[in-house]
Amino acid sequence: MDFARRVGLRNPWWLHSLGLMLACTIFTADVLLPPGAGVPILYLLVILAYAASGRPAWLATATAVCGSLIVAGFLVGVMAAPADSPLPAINRGLTLVALLVTAELLWSRMRGHHKLRVLAEEIEDIEARSRGVQELASDGIVTIDGGGRIVSVNAAAERMFGYEPGELLGRNVTDLMPEELQARHADYTGNFVRSREPRDAGAGREVEGRKKDGSLFWMSLSASEIAVRDGRLFTGILRDLSEQRTITAAMRASEARFRVMFEASPIGLVLCEVDGRIRQANDAFLELIGYSNDEALALNFWDLIADQDDLSRTQTERSVRVSRLRTSHEKELIRKHHGSVPVLLNGVIVEGTDGEERVWFTVESHAELKQAQQKLLRLSLYDDLTGLANRKLFRDNVVKSLAHARREQTRLALLYLDLDGFKPVNDTLGHDAGDKLLRMVANRLKSTLRVDDFIGRLGGDEFAVLIEDVGSPDDAANVADKIIDTLAQPFNINGHQVHVGTSIGIAIGPANGADAAALARFADVAMYKAKDRGGSRYQFYSDSLHAEVARRADMEVDLRDAQKKGQFTLRYQPQLDLDSDRLVAFEALLHWEHPERGLVPAVEFMPLLEQFGMIGAVGDWLLEKSCAELRRWLGLRDGGDLRLAVNVSAVQLADVTFAERALAILDAAGIEPFRLEVGVAERALMQDDKRLVSTLRELQEHGVGIAIDGFGTAGSSLIHLKQLPPVKTLKIDRSFIADVPGNAGDRAIVTATIALAHGVGLKVTAEGVETEWQKRFLKQAGCDFAQGRHFWQPLDGDAVAELLTIHGIDAARELEHAG
């Protein structure tokens, strides 16, 4: 207070007022009111403060008014004069009015400020909801300013264009466009910027967009312009049309395919309302009924059906409606000018894109269909090549004839025929010639047999004859003789004289078989027996053959089991050079180690391997196994010049892939082709099978030696054999060796054969040498090689290796009479 008195401030209210006004100024300026609002409230507070201190309110008012310092609308300070300063007199009523005015101003400012804060919160809430909607939207949303810069973008748009979140903000929208659209876009948006009124920039326009990786895609764009306080914004809603365009293209392609099939279909197609009004018809249907397309569209399909009353029409309509699936009806359609045509109608209910049901009809000419059905029926019962009954029809007749024979206590004969020599004709002259031969055989059979005898072709070169009311088996034998004689006569095929024969198996029913299947099986067995006996003969089925049938069936099971269990084994027959007494080769002999019968030679089961279709696999195994053994022997003492002889069946050689497989086996084993000698039976070469000859030629061209096995058993001549692929060796069959030198005839045959073979450049091997006398005779006759038990029994692979290891190729000199 002393300080106040010294500075001339004698009254303490001055300091009180100053502090109060400063506090109110800070409070009103920083907390409650916006800039400029603190002045009125300061007046009020000062007045209230004076009133509360008991001092005259007018004094406070005067002081406050005189002391306010305002800069740029803000209260920055106060100046006050002492209460006893000379001031004009102010009425107390004026003070009250000032107080009320000040309070009203304060309240208005506070109320307005509150409304602004509520409005700001509502705006923030709206913006939050808007952002949420944009983020959840499946369509892309992009907003740009007047300069083309992206100011907002939702997640769908970022995914659509392949950008990371936030990566598009600030970029120019032209980054999302192909280059050819960027210039046009600048002109387009420029026109909008220069215009004054906001408007839509287009809805659903299809444009191309460019992804971040540069790939282009089609999208739908709907854009609008929004006027804002500081300019204009453009918002675009984008939808990726890639999938939609793919679906649309597929639908168009499907529609095009349907249109082509609809128009090109040879079957009439008609689309109708359920009540029969025609909506679509193709050319095939229009041609069938004789109307133009415009005329047909004015018709009712139900009215085109001839000879139907209201009841039958209602039944047809109900059939289509109720079934809703494909229904067939044989009807006649009324033509425009030429009566009616029989047709087969097939109807099916479909639902259109408008949700309405309609009916698709297919309309086929029934006359043509009947003809086709008859043709199909004939094809199902008759052989198309010969016109004879096929297997099914023939079997049905056997069933009927057996039933008749049992009922009437009569007999029938079933004859199975298989042509002899047909295969060489088919292979040599071609399949067309073979087909012609089969037709000629069928015609000869029809001309030879009675009208009542039933003839069928079972397939390939197999035929069958059914003879009813057979008095005795001799009657069937007489028929068989006639067939053999007539088919033995030559056939003229395209200028070639062709000779074939036939093997016939005969079964008598119902004595041999109570049902058609058994009777056919027995006739087939008898036919194969006739073929095994040389062909061109017949064979009756008998009880003794039944055991053979059972044995063959058991043998097939055993052979297949042997292949799986590895019961096949090899023995090797040494071949000796008669001039030097040295080992030169080993012939691989297939055996079967049967669990009950012991070691079974190949001669007993080789034909069965061929018949059962096993010869290919077993033959390949034999060649692989024997080549592997030869590879081992070549590394032993003096084994470098050894060769391997393997007999191959005609069935194997007829396989066009055999040569390729054989050469591959040699290559895999590391064996040179010249070390292999393939033996083929003389009988097989006499068939003149082109495939067999081609296989031998291919093997020979690669260096494989070819030997004729069992020469002399099939009646061939060296002149004939000379015409075949180059043969290296001729092997004289053991049957000619067995009685030499004692039998003069055999001795002459063997001597002449050796001389003739040498005359055409062939080596000769004698098989089945059993005695020293045979060896000496053969050596004196000039035979090159010999094999047989006189030298060695067939040896297994290990025994051959031991023999070579101990004695080498000179083993015969030391062990000539061993074993």
C-alpha positions in Angstrom: 0.0 0.0 0.0 2.9 2.3 0.6 3.9 1.8 -3.0 0.4 2.7 -4.1 0.4 5.9 -2.1 3.8 6.9 -3.4 2.7 6.4 -7.0 -0.5 8.3 -6.4 -2.8 5.3 -6.0 -4.5 6.0 -2.8 -7.5 3.7 -3.1 -7.0 -0.2 -2.9 -9.9 -0.9 -5.3 -7.5 -0.1 -8.1 -5.4 -3.1 -7.5 -8.4 -5.4 -6.9 -9.9 -4.3 -10.2 -6.7 -4.7 -12.1 -6.3 -8.3 -11.0 -9.9 -9.2 -11.5 -9.9 -7.8 -15.0 -6.7 -9.6 -16.0 -8.0 -12.9 -14.8 -11.3 -12.4 -16.7 -9.4 -11.3 -19.8 -7.4 -14.5 -19.8 -10.4 -16.6 -19.1 -12.7 -15.2 -21.7 -10.1 -14.9 -24.4 -8.6 -18.4 -24.1 -11.4 -20.6 -22.8 -14.9 -19.5 -23.4 -15.1 -17.1 -26.3 -13.6 -16.6 -29.8 -11.4 -13.6 -30.4 -13.0 -10.2 -29.5 -15.7 -11.7 -27.3 -13.8 -10.9 -24.0 -14.5 -7.2 -23.9 -18.3 -7.3 -23.0 -17.9 -9.9 -20.4 -15.0 -8.0 -18.9 -17.3 -5.0 -18.4 -19.9 -7.1 -16.7 -17.4 -8.8 -14.4 -15.9 -5.6 -13.3 -19.2 -4.1 -12.5 -20.2 -7.1 -10.6 -17.0 -7.0 -8.7 -17.6 -3.4 -7.7 -21.1 -4.0 -6.7 -20.0 -6.9 -4.5 -17.4 -4.6 -2.8 -20.1 -2.1 -1.9 -18.6 0.6 -4.1 -20.8 2.5 -6.6 -21.4 0.6 -9.7 -21.1 3.6 -11.9 -17.6 4.2 -10.6 -16.6 0.7 -11.7 -18.2 1.2 -15.1 -16.5 4.5 -15.7 -13.2 3.1 -14.6 -13.5 0.1 -16.8 -14.7 2.0 -19.8 -11.9 4.4 -19.5 -9.3 1.8 -18.9 -9.9 -0.8 -21.8 -7.0 -1.4 -24.2 -8.0 -3.2 -27.5 -5.6 -4.1 -30.3 -6.9 -5.8 -33.5 -10.1 -6.9 -31.8 -8.3 -8.4 -28.8 -8.3 -7.1 -25.2 -4.6 -6.7 -24.3 -4.8 -4.6 -21.2 -6.7 -2.0 -19.0 -6.1 1.5 -17.8 -8.0 2.8 -14.7 -8.2 6.1 -13.1 -8.7 6.7 -9.4 -12.2 6.9 -8.1 -11.9 10.4 -7.0 -10.7 11.5 -10.5 -12.9 14.2 -11.9 -15.4 12.4 -14.0 -18.8 13.4 -15.4 -21.7 12.3 -13.3 -23.4 9.1 -14.6 -26.8 8.2 -13.7 -27.4 4.8 -11.9 -30.0 3.8 -14.4 -27.5 4.2 -17.2 -25.2 1.8 -15.4 -28.0 -0.8 -15.1 -28.7 -0.6 -18.9 -25.1 -1.1 -19.7 -25.0 -4.1 -17.4 -28.0 -5.7 -19.2 -26.7 -5.0 -22.7 -23.4 -6.5 -21.8 -25.0 -9.6 -20.4 -27.1 -10.1 -23.5 -24.1 -9.8 -25.7 -22.3 -12.3 -23.7 -25.2 -14.8 -23.8 -25.5 -14.5 -27.6 -21.9 -15.1 -28.2 -21.9 -18.2 -26.0 -25.0 -19.6 -27.6 -23.5 -19.1 -31.1 -20.3 -20.7 -30.2 -22.1 -23.8 -28.8 -24.0 -24.2 -32.1 -20.8 -24.0 -34.1 -19.3 -26.8 -32.0 -22.3 -29.1 -32.4 -22.3 -28.4 -36.2 -18.6 -29.3 -36.4 -19.2 -32.6 -34.6 -22.1 -33.5 -36.9 -19.9 -32.7 -39.9 -17.2 -35.0 -38.6 -19.7 -37.8 -38.0 -21.1 -37.4 -41.5 -17.6 -37.5 -43.0 -16.8 -40.7 -40.9 -19.9 -42.4 -42.2 -19.2 -41.4 -45.7 -15.6 -42.8 -45.5 -17.0 -46.0 -44.1 -19.5 -46.4 -46.9 -16.8 -45.7 -49.5 -14.5 -48.4 -47.9 -17.3 -51.0 -47.9 -18.4 -50.2 -51.5 -17.5 -52.9 -54.1 -17.2 -50.3 -56.8 -14.1 -48.1 -57.0 -14.6 -44.4 -55.9 -12.1 -41.8 -57.0 -12.3 -38.0 -56.3 -10.0 -35.5 -58.1 -9.6 -31.8 -58.1 -9.7 -29.4 -61.0 -6.1 -30.1 -61.8 -6.7 -33.9 -62.0 -4.9 -34.7 -58.8 -6.5 -37.6 -56.8 -7.7 -36.3 -53.4 -9.5 -39.4 -52.2 -9.8 -43.0 -53.2 -11.4 -46.0 -51.6 -9.9 -49.5 -51.1 -11.9 -51.0 -54.0 -10.4 -48.6 -56.4 -6.9 -49.3 -55.1 -7.4 -53.0 -55.5 -8.9 -52.5 -59.0 -5.9 -50.7 -60.2 -3.3 -52.7 -58.3 -2.0 -50.0 -55.9 -1.1 -50.2 -52.3 -3.3 -48.2 -49.8 -2.5 -44.5 -50.0 -0.3 -44.9 -53.0 -2.8 -43.2 -55.4 -3.3 -40.0 -53.3 -1.7 -37.0 -55.0 -1.2 -38.8 -58.3 -2.7 -37.4 -61.5 -5.8 -39.4 -62.6 -4.2 -39.8 -66.0 -1.9 -42.4 -64.5 -5.0 -44.6 -64.5 -5.7 -44.1 -68.2 -4.2 -45.5 -71.4 -2.0 -43.0 -73.2 -4.5 -42.5 -76.1 -7.1 -41.3 -73.5 -5.0 -38.9 -71.5 -5.0 -36.0 -74.0 -8.8 -36.3 -74.5 -9.3 -36.4 -70.7 -7.4 -33.1 -70.3 -9.7 -31.4 -72.9 -12.8 -33.0 -71.4 -12.1 -31.8 -67.8 -11.0 -28.4 -69.0 -14.4 -27.8 -70.5 -15.9 -28.6 -67.1 -13.6 -26.4 -65.2 -14.4 -23.4 -67.5 -18.1 -24.0 -67.1 -19.9 -22.3 -64.2 -22.6 -24.8 -63.2 -21.9 -28.2 -61.7 -23.3 -31.2 -63.6 -22.9 -35.0 -64.3 -19.9 -35.9 -66.4 -21.6 -39.1 -67.7 -23.1 -42.3 -66.3 -22.2 -45.9 -67.2 -19.7 -45.0 -69.9 -17.4 -47.9 -70.8 -13.8 -46.9 -70.9 -10.4 -48.5 -70.6 -8.3 -48.3 -67.4 -4.6 -48.9 -66.9 -3.4 -50.8 -63.9 -0.1 -50.2 -62.0 1.6 -53.0 -64.0 0.5 -51.4 -67.3 -2.2 -53.9 -68.2 -5.4 -52.5 -69.6 -9.0 -53.5 -68.6 -12.5 -52.3 -69.4 -14.5 -50.5 -66.7 -17.8 -48.7 -66.3 -17.4 -45.0 -65.3 -20.1 -42.8 -63.8 -18.8 -39.3 -62.9 -20.2 -36.1 -61.4 -19.0 -32.7 -60.5 -19.3 -31.1 -57.1 -18.9 -27.4 -56.3 -17.0 -26.7 -53.1 -15.9 -23.5 -51.4 -12.5 -23.3 -52.8 -13.2 -24.8 -56.3 -14.7 -27.9 -57.9 -14.2 -31.7 -57.4 -14.9 -34.6 -59.7 -16.0 -37.9 -58.3 -16.0 -41.1 -60.4 -17.6 -44.4 -59.5 -15.8 -47.3 -61.3 -16.8 -50.9 -61.9 -14.5 -53.6 -63.4 -16.1 -55.0 -66.5 -13.5 -57.8 -67.1 -15.6 -60.6 -65.8 -18.8 -59.2 -67.3 -17.2 -58.8 -70.7 -15.9 -62.4 -70.5 -19.4 -63.7 -69.7 -20.9 -61.6 -72.4 -18.4 -62.9 -75.0 -19.1 -66.4 -73.9 -22.8 -65.8 -74.2 -22.4 -64.4 -77.6 -20.3 -67.3 -78.7 -22.8 -69.7 -77.3 -25.6 -67.9 -79.1 -23.6 -68.1 -82.3 -23.0 -71.8 -81.9 -26.6 -72.4 -81.1 -27.6 -70.4 -84.2 -25.3 -72.4 -86.4 -26.5 -75.7 -85.0 -30.1 -74.6 -85.2 -29.9 -73.6 -88.8 -27.7 -76.4 -89.9 -29.5 -79.2 -88.1 -30.9 -81.8 -90.5 -33.7 -82.4 -87.9 -36.6 -80.0 -87.7 -36.4 -77.7 -84.6 -39.4 -75.6 -83.4 -39.8 -73.3 -80.4 -43.4 -72.9 -79.3 -45.4 -71.3 -76.6 -47.1 -73.8 -74.4 -50.4 -73.0 -76.2 -48.8 -73.9 -79.5 -47.9 -70.6 -81.0 -44.7 -71.0 -83.1 -41.8 -68.6 -82.1 -38.9 -70.1 -84.0 -38.4 -72.7 -86.7 -35.4 -73.9 -88.6 -35.1 -74.6 -92.3 -35.3 -78.4 -91.8 -38.8 -78.0 -90.2 -39.9 -75.4 -92.8 -38.9 -77.8 -95.6 -40.8 -80.6 -94.0 -44.1 -78.8 -93.7 -43.7 -76.6 -96.9 -44.2 -73.2 -95.3 -42.1 -70.1 -95.3 -40.7 -68.7 -92.1 -43.2 -65.9 -91.9 -46.1 -68.2 -92.6 -44.9 -70.7 -90.0 -44.7 -67.9 -87.3 -48.4 -67.3 -87.9 -49.3 -71.0 -87.3 -50.2 -72.9 -84.2 -48.1 -76.1 -83.8 -50.9 -78.1 -82.4 -53.0 -77.3 -85.5 -50.3 -78.9 -87.7 -50.9 -82.4 -86.2 -53.2 -84.4 -88.5 -56.1 -86.7 -87.6 -56.5 -85.6 -84.0 -59.6 -84.7 -82.1 -59.8 -82.3 -79.2 -59.2 -85.2 -76.7 -56.0 -86.5 -78.4 -54.7 -82.9 -78.7 -55.4 -82.3 -75.0 -53.6 -85.5 -74.1 -50.6 -84.6 -76.2 -50.4 -81.1 -74.6 -50.8 -82.6 -71.1 -48.1 -85.2 -71.8 -45.6 -82.4 -72.6 -46.7 -80.2 -69.7 -46.7 -83.0 -67.0 -43.5 -84.8 -68.0 -41.5 -81.6 -68.4 -38.8 -83.8 -69.9 -38.3 -85.4 -73.3 -41.5 -87.1 -74.6 -41.8 -88.9 -77.9 -44.9 -89.1 -80.1 -45.4 -90.7 -83.5 -47.6 -88.2 -85.4 -48.4 -86.9 -88.9 -47.8 -83.3 -89.7 -50.0 -81.5 -92.2 -48.0 -80.1 -95.1 -49.0 -76.9 -97.0 -49.6 -78.6 -100.4 -48.9 -82.3 -100.2 -51.1 -83.9 -97.6 -49.2 -85.1 -94.4 -45.9 -86.6 -93.5 -45.2 -89.1 -90.7 -42.9 -87.7 -88.1 -41.5 -88.5 -84.6 -42.0 -85.6 -82.2 -39.8 -85.1 -79.2 -40.8 -82.3 -76.8 -39.2 -80.7 -73.8 -40.3 -77.8 -71.5 -37.8 -75.0 -71.1 -37.9 -71.7 -69.2 -37.1 -68.5 -71.1 -35.2 -65.5 -69.8 -38.6 -63.8 -69.1 -39.5 -66.7 -66.8 -42.2 -68.0 -69.2 -42.3 -71.7 -70.1 -41.9 -72.8 -73.7 -41.6 -76.0 -75.6 -38.8 -77.1 -77.9 -39.8 -79.8 -80.4 -37.5 -81.9 -82.6 -39.3 -83.2 -85.7 -37.9 -86.1 -87.6 -39.3 -87.7 -90.7 -40.7 -91.0 -89.5 -40.3 -92.7 -92.9 -36.6 -92.1 -92.9 -36.4 -93.2 -89.3 -38.2 -96.4 -90.0 -35.7 -97.1 -92.8 -32.8 -96.4 -90.5 -34.3 -98.6 -87.8 -34.7 -101.5 -90.2 -31.1 -101.0 -91.4 -29.8 -100.9 -87.8 -31.8 -104.1 -87.1 -30.3 -105.8 -90.1 -26.8 -104.7 -89.1 -27.4 -106.1 -85.6 -28.4 -109.5 -86.9 -26.5 -109.9 -90.2 -22.9 -109.7 -91.3 -22.5 -106.6 -93.4 -19.7 -108.1 -95.5 -21.3 -111.5 -96.5 -25.0 -111.0 -95.8 -24.9 -114.1 -93.6 -26.3 -114.3 -90.1 -23.9 -112.8 -87.5 -22.9 -114.5 -84.3 -25.9 -113.2 -82.3 -28.6 -114.3 -84.8 -26.8 -117.6 -85.4 -26.7 -118.3 -81.6 -30.4 -117.4 -81.3 -31.3 -120.0 -84.0 -29.2 -122.6 -82.3 -31.2 -122.0 -79.1 -34.5 -122.4 -81.0 -33.3 -125.5 -82.8 -32.1 -127.1 -79.6 -35.5 -126.5 -78.0 -37.2 -128.0 -81.1 -34.9 -131.0 -81.1 -35.6 -131.7 -77.4 -39.3 -131.3 -77.9 -39.5 -133.4 -81.1 -36.7 -135.8 -80.0 -34.6 -135.2 -83.0 -31.0 -134.3 -83.6 -29.1 -131.3 -85.0 -25.5 -130.9 -86.1 -23.5 -127.8 -85.5 -20.5 -127.3 -87.8 -17.7 -124.8 -87.0 -15.5 -123.9 -90.0 -12.1 -122.1 -90.0 -10.4 -121.4 -93.3 -6.9 -122.8 -93.8 -4.5 -120.5 -95.6 -6.7 -117.4 -95.4 -4.1 -115.3 -93.6 -1.4 -115.4 -96.3 -4.0 -114.3 -98.9 -5.1 -111.4 -96.7 -1.5 -110.3 -96.1 -0.2 -110.8 -99.6 -3.1 -109.5 -101.7 -4.5 -107.0 -99.2 -7.6 -106.7 -97.1 -9.8 -105.9 -100.1 -8.9 -109.2 -101.7 -9.4 -110.9 -98.3 -12.9 -109.5 -98.1 -13.7 -110.6 -101.6 -12.5 -114.1 -100.8 -14.8 -114.2 -97.7 -17.8 -113.1 -99.9 -17.0 -115.9 -102.4 -16.7 -118.4 -99.6 -20.1 -117.4 -98.3 -21.6 -117.7 -101.8 -20.2 -121.2 -102.3 -21.5 -122.3 -98.9 -25.0 -121.0 -99.8 -24.9 -122.8 -103.2 -23.6 -126.1 -101.6 -26.0 -126.4 -98.7 -29.7 -126.9 -98.5 -32.1 -124.0 -98.2 -33.1 -125.1 -94.7 -29.5 -125.2 -93.5 -28.7 -122.1 -91.6 -25.3 -120.4 -92.3 -23.6 -117.7 -90.3 -20.3 -115.9 -90.2 -18.9 -115.7 -86.6 -16.1 -113.3 -87.4 -12.8 -113.2 -89.3 -12.5 -116.3 -91.4 -14.8 -118.4 -89.1 -18.1 -119.7 -90.3 -20.8 -121.9 -88.9 -23.5 -124.2 -90.3 -26.6 -125.4 -88.4 -28.3 -128.6 -89.8 -31.6 -129.6 -88.3 -33.2 -133.1 -88.3 -30.0 -135.0 -88.7 -30.7 -138.7 -89.1 -27.2 -139.8 -88.1 -23.7 -138.4 -87.6 -22.9 -139.7 -91.1 -25.3 -137.1 -92.5 -23.3 -134.3 -90.9 -20.0 -135.9 -92.1 -21.4 -135.9 -95.7 -22.2 -132.2 -95.5 -18.7 -131.6 -94.1 -17.1 -133.5 -97.0 -19.1 -131.4 -99.5 -18.0 -128.2 -97.8 -14.3 -129.3 -97.8 -14.5 -130.2 -101.5 -16.2 -127.1 -102.7 -13.8 -124.8 -100.7 -10.8 -126.7 -102.0 -11.5 -125.5 -105.5 -9.3 -122.5 -106.4 -10.7 -119.0 -106.2 -10.0 -116.3 -108.7 -9.1 -113.1 -106.8 -8.3 -110.2 -109.1 -6.6 -112.4 -111.6 -4.8 -114.6 -108.9 -5.5 -118.2 -108.4 -6.0 -118.6 -104.6 -6.2 -121.9 -102.8 -7.6 -122.2 -99.3 -9.0 -125.1 -97.3 -11.1 -125.5 -94.2 -11.0 -127.3 -90.9 -14.4 -128.3 -89.5 -15.5 -129.2 -86.0 -18.8 -131.1 -85.6 -20.9 -131.3 -82.4 -24.2 -133.2 -82.3 -27.1 -131.8 -80.2 -28.5 -132.3 -77.8 -26.3 -135.3 -77.2 -23.0 -133.4 -77.0 -24.4 -130.2 -75.4 -27.7 -129.4 -73.7 -27.4 -125.7 -74.3 -26.2 -123.5 -77.2 -23.1 -122.3 -75.4 -21.9 -125.8 -74.5 -22.6 -127.1 -78.0 -20.7 -124.1 -79.6 -17.8 -124.7 -77.3 -17.5 -128.3 -78.2 -17.8 -127.7 -81.9 -15.0 -125.1 -81.5 -12.8 -127.6 -79.7 -13.3 -130.2 -82.4 -12.5 -127.6 -85.1 -9.1 -126.8 -83.5 -8.4 -130.5 -83.2 -9.0 -130.9 -87.0 -6.6 -128.0 -87.6 -4.0 -129.5 -85.3 -4.2 -132.7 -87.4 -3.2 -130.7 -90.5 -6.4 -129.0 -91.7 -8.7 -129.6 -94.6 -10.5 -132.2 -92.6 -13.4 -132.5 -90.1 -13.4 -133.7 -86.6 -16.4 -134.9 -84.5 -16.5 -133.9 -80.8 -16.3 -136.9 -78.5 -16.0 -137.5 -74.8 -12.3 -138.0 -75.2 -12.0 -134.5 -76.4 -13.8 -133.3 -73.3 -10.8 -134.2 -71.2 -8.6 -132.4 -73.6 -10.7 -129.3 -73.3 -10.4 -129.4 -69.5 -6.7 -130.0 -69.8 -6.3 -127.0 -72.1 -8.2 -124.8 -69.6 -6.1 -126.0 -66.7 -2.9 -125.6 -68.7 -3.8 -122.0 -69.5 -4.3 -121.2 -65.8 -1.0 -123.0 -65.0 0.9 -121.2 -67.7 -0.3 -117.8 -66.6 0.6 -118.7 -63.0 4.0 -119.9 -64.1 4.7 -116.5 -65.8 3.7 -114.7 -62.6 5.8 -116.9 -60.4 8.9 -117.1 -62.6 8.7 -120.8 -63.2 10.1 -120.5 -66.8 13.8 -121.3 -67.0 16.5 -121.6 -69.7 18.9 -124.4 -70.6 21.6 -124.0 -73.2 22.5 -126.6 -75.9 26.2 -126.2 -77.0 26.9 -126.2 -80.7 30.2 -127.6 -81.9 32.3 -126.8 -85.0 32.8 -130.2 -86.5 36.0 -129.2 -88.2 37.8 -127.8 -85.1 35.8 -129.5 -82.3 35.5 -126.1 -80.7 32.4 -124.6 -79.0 31.0 -121.8 -81.3 27.5 -121.1 -79.9 24.8 -122.0 -77.4 21.1 -122.5 -78.3 18.7 -121.2 -75.7 16.0 -123.8 -74.9 12.9 -122.7 -72.9 11.7 -125.1 -70.1 8.9 -124.9 -67.5 9.7 -126.0 -64.0 6.3 -127.3 -63.2 5.7 -127.8 -59.5 4.2 -131.3 -60.1 5.4 -132.5 -63.5 9.0 -131.3 -63.1 11.0 -129.9 -66.1 8.6 -129.6 -69.1 10.2 -128.9 -72.5 8.9 -126.1 -74.7 7.5 -128.4 -77.4 4.7 -129.3 -75.0 3.5 -125.8 -74.2 4.8 -123.5 -76.9 1.6 -123.8 -79.1 -0.5 -123.0 -76.0 1.6 -119.9 -75.3 0.7 -118.8 -78.9 -3.0 -119.6 -78.5 -3.3 -117.9 -75.1 -1.5 -114.7 -76.4 1.5 -115.1 -74.0 4.2 -115.8 -76.5 5.2 -112.2 -76.9 6.0 -111.5 -73.3 7.6 -114.9 -72.7 9.7 -114.6 -75.9 11.0 -111.1 -74.8 11.9 -112.5 -71.4 13.8 -115.4 -73.0 15.8 -113.1 -75.3 16.6 -110.7 -72.4 17.7 -113.5 -70.1 19.9 -115.3 -72.7 21.6 -112.1 -73.8 22.5 -111.3 -70.2 24.1 -114.8 -69.9 26.0 -114.3 -73.2 27.3 -111.0 -71.9 28.7 -112.9 -68.9 30.2 -115.7 -70.9 32.0 -113.4 -73.3 34.2 -112.2 -70.4 35.3 -115.7 -69.6 38.2 -117.9 -71.0 38.2 -118.0 -74.8 34.6 -116.8 -74.8 35.1 -113.8 -77.1 33.8 -115.6 -80.3 30.7 -117.2 -78.9 27.3 -116.7 -80.4 23.7 -117.2 -79.2 20.9 -119.1 -81.1 17.3 -118.4 -80.2 14.2 -119.9 -81.9 11.4 -117.5 -82.5 7.8 -118.4 -83.4 5.9 -117.2 -86.4 3.5 -115.3 -84.1 6.4 -113.3 -82.7 7.9 -112.5 -86.1 4.4 -111.4 -87.4 4.5 -108.7 -84.8 5.7 -105.6 -86.6 7.4 -104.3 -83.4 9.5 -107.5 -82.7 12.6 -106.5 -84.6 12.7 -103.1 -82.9 12.3 -104.8 -79.5 14.9 -107.5 -80.2 17.5 -104.9 -81.3 16.8 -102.8 -78.2 17.4 -105.9 -76.0 20.7 -106.5 -77.7 21.8 -102.9 -77.2 20.8 -102.9 -73.5 22.8 -106.1 -72.9 25.8 -104.8 -74.9 25.7 -107.6 -77.4 26.6 -107.0 -81.1 23.8 -108.1 -83.5 26.1 -110.5 -85.4 26.3 -112.7 -82.2 22.6 -113.5 -82.4 21.1 -116.1 -84.6 17.3 -116.2 -84.9 15.9 -119.6 -85.8 12.5 -119.7 -87.6 10.6 -122.9 -88.4 10.5 -124.0 -92.0 6.7 -124.3 -91.9 6.4 -120.6 -90.9 8.5 -119.5 -93.9 6.3 -121.5 -96.2 3.3 -119.3 -95.3 4.9 -116.4 -97.3 3.7 -114.0 -94.6 4.7 -110.5 -95.6 5.0 -109.3 -92.0 7.2 -112.2 -91.0 9.5 -111.7 -94.1 9.7 -108.0 -93.3 10.7 -108.6 -89.7 13.4 -111.1 -90.8 14.7 -108.7 -93.4 15.0 -105.9 -90.8 16.9 -108.1 -88.4 19.2 -109.3 -91.2 20.0 -105.7 -92.3 21.2 -105.0 -88.7 23.5 -108.0 -88.8 21.4 -110.6 -87.0 21.9 -114.1 -88.5 18.8 -116.0 -89.8 18.6 -119.8 -89.5 15.9 -122.2 -90.9 15.0 -124.6 -88.1 13.8 -128.1 -88.7 14.6 -128.1 -92.4 13.0 -131.0 -94.3 9.8 -131.3 -92.2 7.6 -129.0 -94.3 8.6 -130.1 -97.8 10.2 -126.8 -98.8 13.0 -126.6 -101.4 16.2 -124.7 -101.4 15.1 -122.9 -104.5 12.1 -121.5 -102.6 14.1 -120.6 -99.6 16.6 -118.8 -101.7 13.8 -116.3 -102.6 13.4 -115.4 -98.9 15.5 -112.8 -97.0 19.2 -113.8 -96.8 19.4 -116.9 -94.7 22.8 -117.7 -93.1 22.3 -121.2 -91.7 20.2 -124.3 -92.4 19.4 -126.7 -89.5 18.7 -130.3 -90.5 15.8 -131.7 -88.4 16.7 -134.4 -85.9 14.3 -136.8 -87.6 16.7 -137.1 -90.5 19.8 -137.6 -88.3 18.3 -140.3 -86.0 18.9 -143.2 -88.4 22.1 -142.2 -90.1 24.4 -143.6 -91.1 22.5 -146.9 -91.1 19.5 -145.8 -93.1 20.6 -145.3 -96.7 17.6 -143.1 -97.6 18.2 -140.7 -94.7 21.9 -140.8 -95.4 21.3 -139.7 -99.0 18.9 -136.9 -98.0 21.3 -135.5 -95.5 24.3 -135.7 -97.8 22.3 -134.0 -100.6 21.0 -131.3 -98.3 24.4 -130.4 -97.1 25.8 -130.2 -100.7 22.8 -128.1 -101.9 23.1 -125.8 -98.9 26.7 -125.2 -99.5 25.9 -124.7 -103.1 23.7 -121.7 -102.3 26.1 -120.3 -99.7 24.5 -121.6 -96.5 26.1 -123.1 -93.4 24.6 -126.4 -92.1 23.9 -127.4 -88.5 22.8 -130.9 -87.6 20.4 -131.3 -84.7 19.9 -134.3 -82.4 23.4 -135.9 -82.7 23.4 -138.8 -80.3 26.3 -141.0 -81.3 29.9 -140.9 -82.4 29.0 -142.6 -85.7 26.5 -139.8 -86.5 29.2 -137.2 -85.7 31.8 -138.9 -88.0 29.3 -139.3 -90.8 28.3 -135.6 -90.6 31.8 -134.5 -90.5 32.7 -136.6 -93.5 29.6 -135.3 -95.4 30.9 -131.7 -94.8 28.4 -130.6 -92.2 29.6 -127.4 -90.5 28.1 -127.6 -87.0 26.4 -130.1 -84.8 24.5 -130.2 -81.5 23.0 -133.0 -79.4 23.4 -135.1 -76.3 26.4 -136.9 -77.7 28.3 -133.8 -76.8 26.5 -132.3 -73.8 23.1 -132.3 -72.2 21.5 -128.9 -72.1 23.2 -126.8 -69.4 22.0 -124.0 -67.2 23.8 -120.6 -67.3 26.0 -121.3 -64.4 27.1 -124.7 -65.7 28.1 -123.0 -69.1 30.1 -120.4 -67.2 31.9 -123.1 -65.2 32.6 -125.1 -68.4 34.1 -122.1 -70.1 36.1 -121.1 -67.0 37.7 -124.5 -66.7 38.1 -125.7 -70.3 37.3 -122.8 -72.6 36.0 -123.4 -76.1 38.2 -126.5 -76.4 36.2 -128.3 -73.7 34.8 -130.8 -76.3 38.2 -132.3 -76.9 38.5 -133.2 -73.2 34.9 -134.0 -72.4 33.6 -135.3 -75.7 31.7 -138.1 -74.1 30.7 -136.4 -70.8 27.3 -136.1 -69.5 
